[in-house]
Amino acid sequence: MASIGLAAAAAGTVLLTRAALQQIDALAKQAQLLGTSTEALAAFQLVSAKTGVEQKTLEKSLINVTRVVAEAAEGTGLAVDTLK
């Protein structure tokens, strides 16, 4: 009986580890897409979760900010004068 419990615990640990690695991979890919660090993105996600902002809303906002800043850096876009 103890070996069954040990096997179940090991299987659960494997599943939790796999899920954690998938979350880390998704975070890294999203951070790369946004041109930021995983630490910064994780901080944004934590703050958004604590303040009730949905993850999709956060993602859209970060994508928009990234686009606007990139446009301003090229000397184009609506925010070029604001960000000088």
OpenMM code with the backbone's topology and positions (N, CA, C; nanometers):
from openmm import Vec3, app, unit

residues = "MET ALA SER ILE GLY LEU ALA ALA ALA ALA ALA GLY THR VAL LEU LEU THR ARG ALA ALA LEU GLN GLN ILE ASP ALA LEU ALA LYS GLN ALA GLN LEU LEU GLY THR SER THR GLU ALA LEU ALA ALA PHE GLN LEU VAL SER ALA LYS THR GLY VAL GLU GLN LYS THR LEU GLU LYS SER LEU ILE ASN VAL THR ARG VAL VAL ALA GLU ALA ALA GLU GLY THR GLY LEU ALA VAL ASP THR LEU LYS".split()
positions = [
    Vec3(0.0810, -0.1198, 0.0000),
    Vec3(0.0000, 0.0000, 0.0000),
    Vec3(0.0852, 0.1260, 0.0000),
    Vec3(0.1930, 0.1237, 0.0760),
    Vec3(0.2790, 0.2415, 0.0813),
    Vec3(0.3402, 0.2703, -0.0548),
    Vec3(0.3714, 0.1626, -0.1294),
    Vec3(0.4321, 0.1836, -0.2611),
    Vec3(0.3331, 0.2462, -0.3587),
    Vec3(0.2045, 0.2169, -0.3439),
    Vec3(0.1022, 0.2777, -0.4294),
    Vec3(0.0925, 0.4271, -0.3991),
    Vec3(0.0935, 0.4610, -0.2722),
    Vec3(0.0893, 0.6019, -0.2333),
    Vec3(0.2123, 0.6770, -0.2803),
    Vec3(0.3274, 0.6130, -0.2712),
    Vec3(0.4518, 0.6745, -0.3166),
    Vec3(0.4496, 0.6956, -0.4678),
    Vec3(0.3987, 0.5983, -0.5405),
    Vec3(0.3884, 0.6104, -0.6865),
    Vec3(0.2916, 0.7219, -0.7246),
    Vec3(0.1819, 0.7320, -0.6535),
    Vec3(0.0846, 0.8381, -0.6812),
    Vec3(0.1449, 0.9757, -0.6519),
    Vec3(0.2197, 0.9854, -0.5446),
    Vec3(0.2848, 1.1121, -0.5108),
    Vec3(0.3885, 1.1496, -0.6164),
    Vec3(0.4637, 1.0514, -0.6632),
    Vec3(0.5635, 1.0770, -0.7673),
    Vec3(0.4964, 1.1212, -0.8966),
    Vec3(0.3869, 1.0567, -0.9330),
    Vec3(0.3141, 1.0943, -1.0545),
    Vec3(0.2593, 1.2362, -1.0423),
    Vec3(0.2082, 1.2697, -0.9260),
    Vec3(0.1579, 1.4049, -0.9034),
    Vec3(0.2684, 1.5087, -0.9142),
    Vec3(0.3845, 1.4761, -0.8614),
    Vec3(0.4992, 1.5667, -0.8696),
    Vec3(0.5414, 1.5885, -1.0142),
    Vec3(0.5410, 1.4820, -1.0926),
    Vec3(0.5761, 1.4929, -1.2350),
    Vec3(0.4768, 1.5834, -1.3067),
    Vec3(0.3486, 1.5664, -1.2797),
    Vec3(0.2466, 1.6493, -1.3443),
    Vec3(0.2602, 1.7964, -1.3051),
    Vec3(0.2848, 1.8222, -1.1783),
    Vec3(0.3028, 1.9606, -1.1329),
    Vec3(0.4273, 2.0244, -1.1944),
    Vec3(0.5344, 1.9464, -1.2037),
    Vec3(0.6574, 1.9968, -1.2643),
    Vec3(0.6362, 2.0278, -1.4115),
    Vec3(0.5674, 1.9393, -1.4818),
    Vec3(0.5394, 1.9606, -1.6238),
    Vec3(0.4554, 2.0874, -1.6434),
    Vec3(0.3543, 2.1059, -1.5605),
    Vec3(0.2691, 2.2250, -1.5709),
    Vec3(0.3494, 2.3520, -1.5430),
    Vec3(0.4367, 2.3474, -1.4436),
    Vec3(0.5192, 2.4640, -1.4111),
    Vec3(0.6137, 2.4977, -1.5259),
    Vec3(0.6731, 2.3962, -1.5869),
    Vec3(0.7632, 2.4198, -1.6998),
    Vec3(0.6889, 2.4776, -1.8194),
    Vec3(0.5663, 2.4335, -1.8411),
    Vec3(0.4857, 2.4885, -1.9504),
    Vec3(0.4531, 2.6357, -1.9247),
    Vec3(0.4236, 2.6698, -1.7999),
    Vec3(0.3956, 2.8095, -1.7657),
    Vec3(0.5200, 2.8965, -1.7834),
    Vec3(0.6347, 2.8452, -1.7436),
    Vec3(0.7599, 2.9191, -1.7592),
    Vec3(0.7901, 2.9404, -1.9071),
    Vec3(0.7694, 2.8368, -1.9879),
    Vec3(0.7930, 2.8474, -2.1316),
    Vec3(0.7006, 2.9513, -2.1946),
    Vec3(0.5739, 2.9487, -2.1574),
    Vec3(0.4772, 3.0453, -2.2114),
    Vec3(0.5151, 3.1875, -2.1701),
    Vec3(0.5584, 3.2051, -2.0465),
    Vec3(0.6007, 3.3368, -1.9981),
    Vec3(0.7219, 3.3863, -2.0769),
    Vec3(0.8184, 3.2982, -2.0994),
    Vec3(0.9389, 3.3362, -2.1738),
    Vec3(0.9052, 3.3757, -2.3171),
    Vec3(0.8177, 3.2998, -2.3804),
    Vec3(0.7790, 3.3309, -2.5185),
    Vec3(0.7049, 3.4643, -2.5265),
    Vec3(0.6163, 3.4887, -2.4330),
    Vec3(0.5406, 3.6141, -2.4325),
    Vec3(0.6331, 3.7325, -2.4037),
    Vec3(0.7257, 3.7158, -2.3111),
    Vec3(0.8206, 3.8231, -2.2802),
    Vec3(0.9060, 3.8555, -2.4021),
    Vec3(0.9483, 3.7526, -2.4730),
    Vec3(1.0280, 3.7749, -2.5934),
    Vec3(0.9463, 3.8491, -2.6989),
    Vec3(0.8216, 3.8114, -2.7150),
    Vec3(0.7334, 3.8776, -2.8108),
    Vec3(0.7182, 4.0262, -2.7781),
    Vec3(0.7102, 4.0574, -2.6497),
    Vec3(0.6910, 4.1952, -2.6052),
    Vec3(0.8221, 4.2721, -2.5910),
    Vec3(0.9338, 4.2021, -2.6029),
    Vec3(1.0627, 4.2689, -2.5899),
    Vec3(1.0957, 4.3085, -2.4477),
    Vec3(1.0550, 4.2273, -2.3518),
    Vec3(1.0811, 4.2569, -2.2112),
    Vec3(1.1371, 4.1326, -2.1433),
    Vec3(1.1744, 4.1459, -2.0188),
    Vec3(1.2266, 4.0312, -1.9443),
    Vec3(1.1118, 3.9505, -1.8845),
    Vec3(1.1415, 3.8259, -1.8535),
    Vec3(1.0395, 3.7428, -1.7887),
    Vec3(1.0067, 3.7969, -1.6505),
    Vec3(1.1071, 3.8549, -1.5836),
    Vec3(1.0842, 3.9108, -1.4505),
    Vec3(0.9862, 4.0278, -1.4571),
    Vec3(1.0066, 4.1162, -1.5544),
    Vec3(0.9170, 4.2318, -1.5680),
    Vec3(0.7760, 4.1872, -1.6043),
    Vec3(0.7662, 4.0924, -1.6962),
    Vec3(0.6342, 4.0441, -1.7365),
    Vec3(0.5641, 3.9747, -1.6202),
    Vec3(0.6374, 3.8951, -1.5447),
    Vec3(0.5781, 3.8284, -1.4282),
    Vec3(0.5293, 3.9312, -1.3264),
    Vec3(0.6046, 4.0392, -1.3092),
    Vec3(0.5624, 4.1450, -1.2166),
    Vec3(0.4346, 4.2118, -1.2658),
    Vec3(0.4280, 4.2422, -1.3964),
    Vec3(0.3055, 4.2992, -1.4532),
    Vec3(0.1870, 4.2054, -1.4318),
    Vec3(0.2090, 4.0757, -1.4543),
    Vec3(0.1008, 3.9785, -1.4375),
    Vec3(0.0547, 3.9708, -1.2929),
    Vec3(0.1472, 3.9752, -1.2003),
    Vec3(0.1118, 3.9697, -1.0582),
    Vec3(0.0295, 4.0913, -1.0183),
    Vec3(0.0748, 4.2088, -1.0585),
    Vec3(0.0019, 4.3317, -1.0251),
    Vec3(-0.1354, 4.3320, -1.0905),
    Vec3(-0.1432, 4.2889, -1.2155),
    Vec3(-0.2730, 4.2881, -1.2834),
    Vec3(-0.3691, 4.1906, -1.2160),
    Vec3(-0.3185, 4.0762, -1.1744),
    Vec3(-0.4041, 3.9792, -1.1059),
    Vec3(-0.4545, 4.0352, -0.9727),
    Vec3(-0.3669, 4.1042, -0.9001),
    Vec3(-0.4056, 4.1598, -0.7699),
    Vec3(-0.5032, 4.2759, -0.7822),
    Vec3(-0.5023, 4.3429, -0.8972),
    Vec3(-0.5917, 4.4574, -0.9158),
    Vec3(-0.7147, 4.4239, -0.9986),
    Vec3(-0.7297, 4.2971, -1.0346),
    Vec3(-0.8493, 4.2538, -1.1063),
    Vec3(-0.8469, 4.2754, -1.2566),
    Vec3(-0.7302, 4.3045, -1.3119),
    Vec3(-0.7182, 4.3215, -1.4569),
    Vec3(-0.7006, 4.1839, -1.5202),
    Vec3(-0.7801, 4.1556, -1.6220),
    Vec3(-0.7715, 4.0260, -1.6891),
    Vec3(-0.6412, 4.0159, -1.7677),
    Vec3(-0.5892, 3.8939, -1.7796),
    Vec3(-0.4632, 3.8722, -1.8500),
    Vec3(-0.4701, 3.9168, -1.9960),
    Vec3(-0.5820, 3.8942, -2.0618),
    Vec3(-0.5972, 3.9362, -2.2020),
    Vec3(-0.5890, 4.0881, -2.2138),
    Vec3(-0.6466, 4.1585, -2.1185),
    Vec3(-0.6400, 4.3050, -2.1184),
    Vec3(-0.4961, 4.3508, -2.0997),
    Vec3(-0.4250, 4.2869, -2.0085),
    Vec3(-0.2843, 4.3193, -1.9866),
    Vec3(-0.2036, 4.2945, -2.1133),
    Vec3(-0.2245, 4.1794, -2.1763),
    Vec3(-0.1508, 4.1461, -2.2983),
    Vec3(-0.1743, 4.2505, -2.4073),
    Vec3(-0.3003, 4.2864, -2.4284),
    Vec3(-0.3326, 4.3862, -2.5314),
    Vec3(-0.2660, 4.5199, -2.4997),
    Vec3(-0.2701, 4.5596, -2.3736),
    Vec3(-0.2100, 4.6869, -2.3334),
    Vec3(-0.0594, 4.6870, -2.3559),
    Vec3(0.0062, 4.5788, -2.3181),
    Vec3(0.1510, 4.5710, -2.3358),
    Vec3(0.1894, 4.5686, -2.4835),
    Vec3(0.1106, 4.5001, -2.5643),
    Vec3(0.1364, 4.4982, -2.7090),
    Vec3(0.1217, 4.6386, -2.7663),
    Vec3(0.0172, 4.7097, -2.7249),
    Vec3(-0.0035, 4.8466, -2.7738),
    Vec3(0.1099, 4.9397, -2.7317),
    Vec3(0.1522, 4.9307, -2.6061),
    Vec3(0.2614, 5.0157, -2.5580),
    Vec3(0.3898, 4.9850, -2.6353),
    Vec3(0.4177, 4.8582, -2.6565),
    Vec3(0.5368, 4.8188, -2.7316),
    Vec3(0.5335, 4.8766, -2.8725),
    Vec3(0.4184, 4.8692, -2.9368),
    Vec3(0.4031, 4.9216, -3.0730),
    Vec3(0.4222, 5.0731, -3.0760),
    Vec3(0.3577, 5.1428, -2.9833),
    Vec3(0.3655, 5.2895, -2.9793),
    Vec3(0.5092, 5.3361, -2.9543),
    Vec3(0.5780, 5.2718, -2.8627),
    Vec3(0.7164, 5.3098, -2.8331),
    Vec3(0.8062, 5.2804, -2.9534),
    Vec3(0.7845, 5.1676, -3.0196),
    Vec3(0.8639, 5.1350, -3.1389),
    Vec3(0.8401, 5.2371, -3.2494),
    Vec3(0.7158, 5.2759, -3.2689),
    Vec3(0.6845, 5.3782, -3.3700),
    Vec3(0.7518, 5.5109, -3.3351),
    Vec3(0.7445, 5.5490, -3.2093),
    Vec3(0.8058, 5.6753, -3.1667),
    Vec3(0.9574, 5.6710, -3.1858),
    Vec3(1.0177, 5.5563, -3.1599),
    Vec3(1.1621, 5.5422, -3.1787),
    Vec3(1.2005, 5.5597, -3.3251),
    Vec3(1.1094, 5.5241, -3.4149),
    Vec3(1.1329, 5.5400, -3.5587),
    Vec3(1.0957, 5.6799, -3.6066),
    Vec3(1.0425, 5.7623, -3.5166),
    Vec3(1.0028, 5.8975, -3.5525),
    Vec3(0.8658, 5.9064, -3.6163),
    Vec3(0.7850, 5.8029, -3.5967),
    Vec3(0.6496, 5.8012, -3.6524),
    Vec3(0.5486, 5.7741, -3.5416),
    Vec3(0.4221, 5.7790, -3.5761),
    Vec3(0.3170, 5.7443, -3.4811),
    Vec3(0.2677, 5.8630, -3.4009),
    Vec3(0.1594, 5.8399, -3.3306),
    Vec3(0.0936, 5.9459, -3.2549),
    Vec3(0.1727, 5.9917, -3.1329),
    Vec3(0.2542, 5.9056, -3.0768),
    Vec3(0.3229, 5.9388, -2.9517),
    Vec3(0.4625, 5.9954, -2.9730),
    Vec3(0.5022, 6.0172, -3.0964),
    Vec3(0.6395, 6.0609, -3.1217),
    Vec3(0.6726, 6.1910, -3.0486),
    Vec3(0.5832, 6.2877, -3.0487),
    Vec3(0.6098, 6.4142, -2.9792),
    Vec3(0.6020, 6.3989, -2.8278),
    Vec3(0.5107, 6.3168, -2.7822),
    Vec3(0.4925, 6.2961, -2.6386),
    Vec3(0.6143, 6.2300, -2.5757),
    Vec3(0.6750, 6.1370, -2.6472),
    Vec3(0.7858, 6.0595, -2.5910),
    Vec3(0.9236, 6.1185, -2.6204),
    Vec3(0.9294, 6.2397, -2.6726),
    Vec3(1.0604, 6.3032, -2.6986),
    Vec3(1.1286, 6.3421, -2.5705),
] * unit.nanometer
topology = app.Topology()
chain = topology.addChain("A")
for resn in residues:
    res = topology.addResidue(resn, chain)
    for name in ("N", "CA", "C"):
        topology.addAtom(name, app.Element.getBySymbol(name[0]), res)
